[in-house]
């Protein structure tokens, strides 16, 4: 028999066949210690692997987020704009209340020129995603800003079994090309990928969406106790949007359902980023993980919500701009140990992020600037730390508790502030928030888990609203989540405890 120590979620045994049909003696097999945390801490959480994703249609990057049951990622104002997310009663707008990450790099953008927490997934090539962790609610201490309704973490491929290229065409001038290339040498591997996508959509004014993606990742196993990955991606897109139109004009026959009032809506967007992550096992039951990232982003988006109501001559088109450099890190130390029938998993972590942002808002006519409404430079920094303790008893009871603390610094330099003006939009502010979490998981039967969860979460607010002198907003908006639920497995899961077919309720 081989005994694999699963840390806080207990041990299981797996029979090993030998050539003569007998089992090997215990002293012939070296004990293997697996350090990790059982990913499911609530009935509403799940982990989707590559097999789960392979059976889903994924025509849009936003469809990856819909692995979360009950989450809807909808598209409006053109295919280059971030999805709008709806989950668990939250209209999370473009990401205000749902935290998204890809290979450990946060997708949400603070103090964004269009909306707080703006999370554009169009830089992701769906075929490269090999796993998605979904957590509804604010119940995990390593989920920080924007994880009020939940969090979605996507993991990208390290190696591919073979290189391939595909091309496809469809209606409305839609075409897509994809190439994925893999290289392996000893304990090292590399993946390179490129995607080109175009569509005109069903609109009378062609959308003219073009999207370009490039991805590369190199992974090296340095020893039995160390592994490092370096990745990078680049994305660019441009599009023309057919936005909202007046219903009365459609009913009067002046516009079709696929018509437009302002044919110059749309935009351009780019995102480039580099990241590195490392995993080190310094001791028999210890694990150290660390990652860092840096990126550059830009969006210019043209919208017209009121047509000619404010300016009957030039129209009411606006241009929103967000240009930034963002960077950050995430490090965690985990140690596992036993005390009689109890197993303990302690996790200590720290996270940091800094954004330097230039935002602007203009009144435009056919994408030409007429006047300036917003011209602000923003610096925003967040430092967080947390402690998490998981206690397991005989693979029947798990208790998870923890607390995280986050400190924010907001700085705004508004280029439109005038000397002697009583209302100031420039300034500096800071804020702190404490977020406790508690979870209880009981497994009375092998196929049945019972959950009780509680947690405090938060999202930050736009720095421009935080520092203004006239009616400033709260820097942090907190949310309290609690639920009880059940997860039922059909009994066909492997010994590792991962269910193939599950139902849950909250």
C-alpha positions as CSV (number, residue, x, y, z in Angstrom):
1,X,0.0,0.0,0.0
2,X,1.1,3.5,-0.7
3,X,0.0,6.2,1.8
4,X,-0.3,9.7,0.4
5,X,-0.5,12.4,2.9
6,X,-3.1,14.9,1.7
7,X,-2.4,17.4,4.5
8,X,-5.5,18.9,6.0
9,X,-7.9,16.7,4.0
10,X,-6.5,13.5,5.3
11,X,-4.9,10.4,3.8
12,X,-6.1,7.9,1.3
13,X,-4.7,4.6,0.0
14,X,-4.2,3.5,-3.6
15,X,-3.5,0.0,-4.6
16,X,-0.6,-0.5,-6.9
17,X,-0.4,-3.5,-9.3
18,X,2.8,-5.4,-9.6
19,X,3.9,-7.8,-12.4
20,X,3.0,-10.8,-10.3
21,X,-0.4,-9.4,-9.3
22,X,0.7,-8.9,-5.7
23,X,0.9,-5.6,-3.8
24,X,4.3,-4.2,-2.9
25,X,5.4,-4.3,0.7
26,X,5.1,-1.0,2.6
27,X,8.8,-0.8,3.2
28,X,9.4,-1.0,-0.6
29,X,7.5,2.3,-1.3
30,X,8.7,5.7,-0.3
31,X,6.2,7.9,1.4
32,X,5.0,10.8,-0.9
33,X,3.9,14.0,0.8
34,X,1.5,16.1,-1.2
35,X,1.2,19.7,0.1
36,X,-1.9,21.5,-0.8
37,X,-5.3,22.7,0.2
38,X,-8.5,21.0,-0.8
39,X,-10.0,23.5,-3.3
40,X,-13.6,23.1,-2.3
41,X,-14.4,25.2,0.8
42,X,-18.1,25.9,0.0
43,X,-20.9,24.2,-1.8
44,X,-20.9,27.0,-4.4
45,X,-17.2,26.5,-5.2
46,X,-15.7,24.2,-7.8
47,X,-12.6,23.4,-9.8
48,X,-13.0,22.8,-13.6
49,X,-10.1,21.0,-15.3
50,X,-9.2,20.7,-19.0
51,X,-11.6,17.8,-19.5
52,X,-14.5,19.9,-18.1
53,X,-13.6,22.8,-20.4
54,X,-13.1,20.6,-23.5
55,X,-16.8,19.7,-23.5
56,X,-18.0,23.3,-23.3
57,X,-18.4,25.6,-26.3
58,X,-16.0,28.5,-25.7
59,X,-16.5,30.9,-28.6
60,X,-15.7,34.0,-26.4
61,X,-13.1,34.4,-23.7
62,X,-15.9,35.6,-21.4
63,X,-17.5,32.1,-21.7
64,X,-14.6,30.8,-19.5
65,X,-16.0,32.8,-16.5
66,X,-19.4,31.1,-17.0
67,X,-17.9,28.0,-15.6
68,X,-19.1,29.5,-12.4
69,X,-22.8,28.3,-12.1
70,X,-25.2,31.2,-12.3
71,X,-22.6,33.6,-13.7
72,X,-23.6,35.4,-16.9
73,X,-21.0,37.3,-19.0
74,X,-22.8,39.4,-21.5
75,X,-21.5,41.6,-24.3
76,X,-22.6,45.1,-25.3
77,X,-21.2,48.1,-27.2
78,X,-18.9,45.9,-29.4
79,X,-16.7,42.9,-29.1
80,X,-13.7,44.8,-27.8
81,X,-15.4,46.1,-24.6
82,X,-15.1,44.1,-21.4
83,X,-18.0,41.7,-20.6
84,X,-20.7,42.7,-18.1
85,X,-21.0,40.2,-15.3
86,X,-24.1,39.1,-13.4
87,X,-23.7,36.7,-10.5
88,X,-25.6,35.8,-7.3
89,X,-27.9,38.9,-7.4
90,X,-25.0,41.2,-8.2
91,X,-24.9,43.3,-11.3
92,X,-21.1,43.3,-11.1
93,X,-20.9,45.7,-14.0
94,X,-17.6,45.1,-15.8
95,X,-16.0,43.5,-12.7
96,X,-16.7,45.6,-9.6
97,X,-17.8,42.6,-7.5
98,X,-16.2,39.6,-9.2
99,X,-12.4,39.2,-8.9
100,X,-10.8,37.6,-12.1
101,X,-7.2,36.4,-12.4
102,X,-5.3,34.6,-15.2
103,X,-2.2,32.7,-14.2
104,X,-2.1,34.7,-11.0
105,X,-2.2,38.1,-12.7
106,X,-5.3,40.2,-11.6
107,X,-7.5,41.2,-14.5
108,X,-9.6,43.8,-12.7
109,X,-8.3,47.4,-13.1
110,X,-8.7,49.9,-10.2
111,X,-9.9,53.4,-10.8
112,X,-10.6,52.6,-14.5
113,X,-11.7,55.3,-17.0
114,X,-14.9,53.4,-17.8
115,X,-15.8,51.6,-14.5
116,X,-14.3,50.5,-11.2
117,X,-12.8,47.0,-11.5
118,X,-13.1,46.8,-15.3
119,X,-12.1,43.3,-16.2
120,X,-11.5,42.6,-19.9
121,X,-10.8,38.9,-20.7
122,X,-10.3,39.3,-24.4
123,X,-6.5,38.9,-24.0
124,X,-7.1,35.2,-23.1
125,X,-7.0,32.5,-25.8
126,X,-9.6,30.0,-24.6
127,X,-7.7,26.9,-25.8
128,X,-4.8,27.7,-23.5
129,X,-6.9,27.6,-20.3
130,X,-6.4,24.2,-18.6
131,X,-8.2,24.9,-15.3
132,X,-10.5,27.3,-13.6
133,X,-11.0,27.7,-9.9
134,X,-14.4,29.2,-8.9
135,X,-15.3,30.6,-5.5
136,X,-18.6,32.2,-4.9
137,X,-18.8,34.5,-1.9
138,X,-16.1,36.2,0.2
139,X,-15.0,33.1,2.1
140,X,-11.3,32.8,1.2
141,X,-8.6,35.0,2.8
142,X,-6.4,35.0,-0.4
143,X,-9.2,36.7,-2.3
144,X,-8.9,40.5,-1.8
145,X,-10.2,43.4,-3.8
146,X,-13.4,42.9,-5.8
147,X,-14.1,39.4,-4.5
148,X,-17.4,40.3,-2.9
149,X,-19.7,38.1,-5.1
150,X,-16.9,35.7,-5.8
151,X,-13.6,35.0,-7.6
152,X,-12.5,33.2,-10.8
153,X,-8.9,32.1,-11.3
154,X,-7.8,30.7,-14.7
155,X,-4.7,28.7,-15.2
156,X,-2.8,28.6,-18.5
157,X,-1.1,25.7,-20.2
158,X,2.6,24.9,-19.4
159,X,3.1,22.4,-22.2
160,X,1.2,20.9,-25.1
161,X,1.5,17.3,-26.4
162,X,1.8,18.5,-30.0
163,X,1.8,21.7,-32.0
164,X,-1.3,22.5,-34.1
165,X,-2.9,25.3,-36.2
166,X,-6.6,25.9,-37.0
167,X,-8.5,28.2,-39.2
168,X,-12.3,28.8,-39.3
169,X,-14.8,31.1,-41.0
170,X,-18.4,31.9,-40.4
171,X,-21.3,34.2,-41.0
172,X,-21.1,38.0,-40.7
173,X,-17.5,38.1,-42.0
174,X,-16.2,36.1,-39.1
175,X,-12.8,34.5,-39.3
176,X,-10.3,33.1,-36.8
177,X,-6.8,31.7,-37.0
178,X,-5.0,30.0,-34.1
179,X,-1.5,28.5,-33.9
180,X,-0.2,26.7,-30.8
181,X,3.4,25.5,-30.7
182,X,5.1,23.4,-28.0
183,X,8.7,22.7,-27.2
184,X,10.2,20.3,-24.6
185,X,13.7,19.6,-23.6
186,X,14.4,17.5,-20.5
187,X,12.8,19.2,-17.5
188,X,11.9,22.4,-19.4
189,X,9.0,23.2,-21.7
190,X,7.8,26.2,-23.7
191,X,4.5,27.1,-25.3
192,X,4.0,29.8,-28.0
193,X,0.6,30.7,-29.3
194,X,-0.9,33.4,-31.6
195,X,-4.5,34.2,-32.4
196,X,-6.2,36.4,-35.1
197,X,-9.9,37.1,-35.0
198,X,-12.2,39.3,-37.0
199,X,-16.0,39.8,-37.4
200,X,-18.5,42.3,-38.7
201,X,-21.4,41.1,-36.5
202,X,-25.0,41.2,-37.6
203,X,-25.2,45.0,-37.6
204,X,-26.0,47.3,-40.5
205,X,-23.0,49.3,-39.6
206,X,-20.2,46.6,-39.7
207,X,-18.5,46.1,-36.4
208,X,-15.1,45.6,-38.0
209,X,-13.8,43.9,-34.9
210,X,-10.2,42.8,-35.1
211,X,-8.4,41.0,-32.3
212,X,-4.8,39.9,-32.1
213,X,-3.3,37.8,-29.3
214,X,0.2,36.4,-28.7
215,X,1.3,34.2,-25.8
216,X,4.5,32.6,-24.6
217,X,5.4,30.7,-21.5
218,X,8.6,28.9,-20.4
219,X,8.6,26.5,-17.5
220,X,11.7,24.8,-15.9
221,X,11.9,22.3,-13.1
222,X,15.2,23.2,-11.5
223,X,15.2,20.3,-9.0
224,X,12.8,18.1,-7.1
225,X,12.1,21.1,-4.8
226,X,12.0,24.0,-7.2
227,X,10.1,25.1,-10.3
228,X,9.8,28.4,-12.1
229,X,7.7,29.7,-15.0
230,X,8.0,32.9,-17.0
231,X,5.1,34.1,-19.2
232,X,4.1,37.0,-21.4
233,X,1.1,38.0,-23.5
234,X,0.2,40.8,-25.9
235,X,-3.3,41.8,-27.0
236,X,-4.7,44.5,-29.3
237,X,-8.1,45.1,-30.7
238,X,-10.2,47.7,-32.5
239,X,-13.9,47.8,-33.2
240,X,-17.0,49.9,-34.2
241,X,-20.0,49.6,-31.9
242,X,-23.7,49.8,-32.6
243,X,-24.9,50.9,-29.2
244,X,-28.3,51.5,-27.7
245,X,-30.9,53.0,-30.0
246,X,-34.3,54.6,-29.2
247,X,-37.2,52.1,-29.2
248,X,-39.6,54.8,-30.6
249,X,-37.4,55.1,-33.7
250,X,-37.5,51.3,-34.3
251,X,-41.3,51.2,-33.7
252,X,-41.7,54.2,-36.1
253,X,-39.7,52.4,-38.8
254,X,-36.9,55.0,-38.8
255,X,-34.3,52.4,-37.6
256,X,-34.1,48.7,-37.8
257,X,-33.2,46.6,-34.7
258,X,-29.6,46.3,-36.1
259,X,-29.3,50.0,-37.0
260,X,-27.3,52.7,-35.3
261,X,-27.6,56.4,-34.6
262,X,-23.9,57.1,-34.2
263,X,-21.8,55.0,-36.5
264,X,-18.5,56.1,-35.0
265,X,-18.9,54.5,-31.6
266,X,-16.4,51.8,-30.6
267,X,-12.8,51.9,-29.6
268,X,-9.2,50.5,-29.4
269,X,-7.6,48.5,-26.6
270,X,-4.2,47.0,-25.8
271,X,-2.8,45.0,-23.0
272,X,0.8,43.7,-22.6
273,X,2.1,41.9,-19.5
274,X,4.9,39.7,-18.2
275,X,4.8,37.5,-15.2
276,X,7.0,35.0,-13.3
277,X,6.1,32.5,-10.6
278,X,8.1,30.1,-8.6
279,X,7.4,27.1,-6.3
280,X,9.9,25.9,-3.8
281,X,9.6,23.1,-1.2
282,X,12.1,24.0,1.4
283,X,11.1,21.2,3.8
284,X,9.3,17.9,4.0
285,X,5.9,19.5,4.7
286,X,6.5,23.1,3.6
287,X,5.7,25.0,0.4
288,X,6.7,28.5,-0.7
289,X,5.1,30.1,-3.7
290,X,5.8,33.5,-5.1
291,X,4.8,35.4,-8.2
292,X,5.3,38.9,-9.7
293,X,3.9,40.7,-12.7
294,X,4.1,44.0,-14.6
295,X,2.0,45.2,-17.5
296,X,0.9,48.1,-19.6
297,X,-2.7,48.8,-20.7
298,X,-4.6,51.3,-22.8
299,X,-8.3,51.8,-23.8
300,X,-9.9,54.6,-25.8
301,X,-13.6,54.0,-26.0
302,X,-16.2,56.1,-27.9
303,X,-19.8,56.1,-26.7
304,X,-23.0,58.0,-27.3
305,X,-25.7,57.5,-24.8
306,X,-27.9,60.5,-25.4
307,X,-27.3,61.2,-29.2
308,X,-28.1,64.9,-29.7
309,X,-29.9,65.8,-26.4
310,X,-27.0,67.9,-25.0
311,X,-25.4,69.2,-28.2
312,X,-27.8,69.3,-31.1
313,X,-25.1,70.3,-33.5
314,X,-22.1,68.0,-32.8
315,X,-23.9,65.3,-30.9
316,X,-23.2,63.8,-27.5
317,X,-20.4,61.4,-28.2
318,X,-17.9,60.9,-25.4
319,X,-14.4,59.5,-25.4
320,X,-13.1,57.6,-22.3
321,X,-9.4,56.9,-22.0
322,X,-7.5,54.8,-19.5
323,X,-3.7,54.4,-19.9
324,X,-1.7,52.7,-17.1
325,X,1.3,50.7,-16.0
326,X,0.4,48.1,-13.3
327,X,2.6,45.8,-11.2
328,X,2.3,43.5,-8.2
329,X,3.3,40.4,-6.3
330,X,1.8,37.5,-4.4
331,X,3.7,35.3,-2.0
332,X,2.6,32.5,0.3
333,X,4.2,30.1,2.8
334,X,2.4,26.9,3.8
335,X,3.3,24.3,6.4
336,X,1.5,21.1,7.2
337,X,1.7,19.0,10.4
338,X,-0.2,16.5,12.5
339,X,-1.2,16.4,16.1
340,X,-2.8,13.0,17.0
341,X,-5.9,12.6,14.8
342,X,-5.8,16.3,13.7
343,X,-4.1,17.7,10.7
344,X,-3.1,21.4,10.4
345,X,-2.4,23.5,7.4
346,X,-1.1,27.0,8.1
347,X,-0.8,29.5,5.2
348,X,0.7,33.0,5.6
349,X,0.6,35.3,2.6
350,X,1.2,38.8,1.4
351,X,0.1,40.6,-1.8
352,X,0.8,44.0,-3.3
353,X,-0.2,46.0,-6.3
354,X,0.6,49.4,-7.7
355,X,-1.1,51.3,-10.6
356,X,0.0,54.5,-12.3
357,X,-2.9,55.7,-14.4
358,X,-3.8,58.5,-16.8
359,X,-7.5,58.9,-17.3
360,X,-9.4,61.3,-19.5
361,X,-13.0,62.1,-20.6
362,X,-13.7,64.2,-23.7
363,X,-16.7,65.4,-25.6
364,X,-16.1,64.2,-29.2
365,X,-17.6,64.5,-32.6
366,X,-16.8,61.6,-34.9
367,X,-13.9,60.6,-32.6
368,X,-12.4,64.1,-32.7
369,X,-12.0,65.9,-29.4
370,X,-14.0,69.1,-28.8
371,X,-13.7,69.7,-25.0
372,X,-12.2,68.1,-21.9
373,X,-14.3,66.9,-19.0
374,X,-11.7,64.8,-17.1
375,X,-7.9,64.9,-17.1
376,X,-6.4,63.2,-14.1
377,X,-3.3,61.2,-13.1
378,X,-3.8,58.6,-10.4
379,X,-1.4,56.5,-8.3
380,X,-3.0,53.7,-6.3
381,X,-1.2,51.2,-4.1
382,X,-2.5,48.3,-2.1
383,X,-0.7,46.0,0.4
384,X,-2.4,43.0,1.9
385,X,-1.5,40.2,4.3
386,X,-3.4,37.2,5.6
387,X,-3.2,34.2,7.8
388,X,-5.3,31.0,7.1
389,X,-5.6,28.0,9.4
390,X,-7.2,24.7,8.3
391,X,-7.8,22.0,10.8
392,X,-9.0,18.5,9.7
393,X,-10.2,15.6,11.7
394,X,-10.2,12.1,10.3
395,X,-11.2,13.3,6.9
396,X,-14.7,14.0,8.3
397,X,-14.5,17.5,9.6
398,X,-12.6,20.5,8.3
399,X,-12.5,23.9,10.0
400,X,-11.0,26.8,8.1
401,X,-10.5,30.2,9.6
402,X,-8.5,33.3,8.8
403,X,-8.3,37.0,8.5
404,X,-6.8,39.4,5.9
405,X,-5.9,43.0,6.2
406,X,-5.5,45.5,3.4
407,X,-4.1,49.0,3.3
408,X,-4.8,51.4,0.4
409,X,-3.2,54.6,-0.7
410,X,-4.9,56.8,-3.2
411,X,-3.3,59.8,-5.0
412,X,-5.0,62.0,-7.6
413,X,-3.6,65.0,-9.6
414,X,-6.5,66.5,-11.5
415,X,-5.3,68.7,-14.4
416,X,-8.6,70.6,-14.4
417,X,-8.3,71.9,-10.8
418,X,-8.1,75.7,-10.8
419,X,-6.3,77.9,-8.2
420,X,-8.8,79.3,-5.8
421,X,-11.5,77.0,-6.8
422,X,-13.4,75.8,-3.7
423,X,-14.0,72.3,-5.0
424,X,-10.8,70.2,-5.3
425,X,-10.5,66.9,-7.2
426,X,-6.9,66.4,-6.4
427,X,-5.6,64.9,-3.1
428,X,-4.3,62.0,-1.2
429,X,-6.2,59.5,1.0
430,X,-5.6,56.1,2.6
431,X,-7.8,53.4,4.0
432,X,-7.5,50.1,5.8
433,X,-9.9,47.2,6.0
434,X,-10.0,43.9,8.0
435,X,-11.8,40.9,6.5
436,X,-12.4,37.8,8.8
437,X,-13.4,34.4,7.3
438,X,-14.8,31.2,8.7
439,X,-15.8,27.9,7.1
440,X,-17.0,24.5,8.4
441,X,-17.1,21.4,6.2
442,X,-18.5,18.1,7.4
443,X,-18.3,14.9,5.4
444,X,-20.5,12.3,7.1
445,X,-20.5,10.1,4.1
446,X,-17.9,9.7,1.3
447,X,-20.3,11.1,-1.3
448,X,-21.7,13.9,0.9
449,X,-20.3,17.3,2.1
450,X,-22.1,19.8,4.3
451,X,-20.9,23.4,4.3
452,X,-21.4,26.4,6.5
453,X,-19.6,29.6,5.4
454,X,-19.1,33.2,6.6
455,X,-16.9,35.9,5.3
456,X,-16.4,39.6,5.0
457,X,-15.2,40.9,1.6
458,X,-14.8,44.3,-0.1
459,X,-14.2,46.2,-3.2
460,X,-12.2,49.5,-3.4
461,X,-13.8,52.6,-5.0
462,X,-12.5,55.0,-7.7
463,X,-9.6,57.1,-6.3
464,X,-11.1,60.2,-8.0
465,X,-14.2,59.9,-5.9
466,X,-12.3,59.1,-2.7
467,X,-10.1,62.2,-2.7
468,X,-12.5,64.9,-4.0
469,X,-13.4,67.7,-1.5
470,X,-17.1,67.8,-2.4
471,X,-18.9,64.7,-1.2
472,X,-16.1,62.1,-1.2
473,X,-17.1,58.5,-1.4
474,X,-16.0,55.8,1.0
475,X,-12.6,54.3,0.0
476,X,-13.8,50.7,0.7
477,X,-17.2,49.1,0.3
478,X,-17.6,46.0,2.4
479,X,-19.9,43.1,2.0
480,X,-20.9,40.2,4.3
481,X,-21.5,36.8,2.9
482,X,-22.9,33.7,4.6
483,X,-24.4,30.5,3.4
484,X,-25.1,26.8,4.1
485,X,-25.0,24.2,1.4
486,X,-24.6,20.5,0.5
487,X,-22.5,18.9,-2.2
488,X,-23.5,15.4,-3.3
489,X,-21.1,13.2,-5.4
490,X,-22.4,10.2,-7.4
491,X,-19.7,7.9,-6.1
492,X,-17.7,7.6,-9.3
493,X,-15.0,10.0,-8.2
494,X,-11.4,8.9,-7.8
495,X,-9.6,8.3,-4.5
496,X,-8.3,11.9,-4.7
497,X,-11.7,13.1,-3.6
498,X,-12.5,15.1,-6.8
499,X,-16.0,14.4,-7.9
500,X,-16.9,13.9,-11.5
501,X,-20.6,14.7,-11.1
502,X,-21.7,16.9,-8.3
503,X,-24.8,18.8,-7.3
504,X,-24.8,21.5,-4.7
505,X,-27.2,24.0,-3.1
506,X,-26.8,27.2,-1.1
